[in-house]
Amino acid sequence: MVEIREIPEGDADRMVDFAGMVFHQRIGESEYERESWRVRRAERIGAYDGETLAGQLAAMPARLSVPGGFLDCSAVTFVGVLPTHRRRGVLTSMMDRMHADAVAAGRPVAALWASESVIYGRYGFGLATRTIDMEVDTSRPLELRTVPDPGPLRLVDAESAPEILDPLYTRSLAERPGSLLRDTEWWTRDVLGSVDREAPGATEPRVVVHQGGYAVYRIQANQGSEGERAVRVGDLVAETPRIEAALWRYLAEIDLTSRILAPGRPVDDLLPHMAADPDQVTIKGDYGALWLRLIDVPAAIRARSWAADDTFVLEVRDARIPANEGRWRVKTGPAPSCDRTADSPDLTLPAADLAAVYLGGNRVTTLVRVGTVAEHTPSAAARLDAALAVPLAPFIADDF
């Protein structure tokens, strides 16, 4: 019989080894330094078969940006089950424990990046954000249609960067929901870590700062072009399009490089539209990013801001968290509310689909067409889309 209990902090390295085995990764000394800090700051849930760790899950207490503010969030990571213990309810038991812990801690949402996306819908997670990978040919000058801001740029060292960058980053979250707040450890170990886990051969990070923005980048070998180098952008934030143009122009003009690699950018990134020659900017990939779970539906509904003043009755289906199940009268607008009702529903939707549209990155009308959301009142889905709308697509730069 499998027992669910806390994994002691002293087993943080063991959890890194476990993840390496489950995800078929080679774990070296640098991986412990790069990954174990996440485990140490998390609530660690283990599934034990006797003294054998058969499954694990880590949930880092965090703050997630949502339209109009921030919500306490369980950032779920290091999830895995031994191949010898699959299809025995191990993951379900750990997820149920995570849900219960989040409720007890008063965290209304949970979030994760999915290694296998088909898994998490059945636990109430919906795909809430997407991201794109861009590549820019800088073997010739990058002409921009947006006039770059003339303000000065300066290079700063990684040690002093968190204090300088964090206010700029945090302010940006008010415009674009879906990201986690970062503390000094997150900046130091993840964003500004000496080794990029996605590009282990790249240099240590360089940081360029404008008074209204910044870029964190590294230089790496340009694959397929012997002797050439590429600029790899890890994080880029700008308060205005002109500042964004200034940062891209700087990156494009770095000597001895012929390409910019910009993985994990917002789906509505301006650069493809800024470039005078669109063929210089190529979208290399488009993929799912943050999966969201509403742990406490009424708290999440009341916490976000809304783009329209309206009223709906939503019938939520949630087999895993019974407190969310049922009909809710949702009033949007400047003083949102969410209360139980016996009235007939305007829309019926699974918890995963409510999570998928919550940040404003997906449309309820699309899910009605797909058939997973039922519309009982004509135009209710379109009205809810209007209330959920956000100015910029939700986005998260941190893969945890």
ABEGO torsion letter per residue (X at the ends): XBBBBBBBAAAAAAAAAAAAAAAGBBBBAAAAAAAAAAAAABBBBBBBBEABBABBBBBBBBBBBBBGEBBBBBBBBGBBBBAAABGAGAAAAAAAAAAAAAAAAGBABBBBBBABAAAAAAAGBBBABBBBBBBBBAABBBBBABBBBABBBBBBBAAAAAAAAAAAAAAAAAABBGBBBBBAAAAAAAAABABBAABAABBBBBBBBBAAEBBBBBBBBBBGBBGBBBBBBABBBBABAAAAAAAAAAAAABBGBABBBBBGBBAABAAAAABABAAABBBABBBBBBBBBBABAAAAAAABBBABBBBBBBBBBBAABAAABEBBBBBBEABBBBBBBABBBABBBBAAAAAAAAAGABBAAAAAAAGABBBABBGAAAAAAAAABBABBBBBABBX
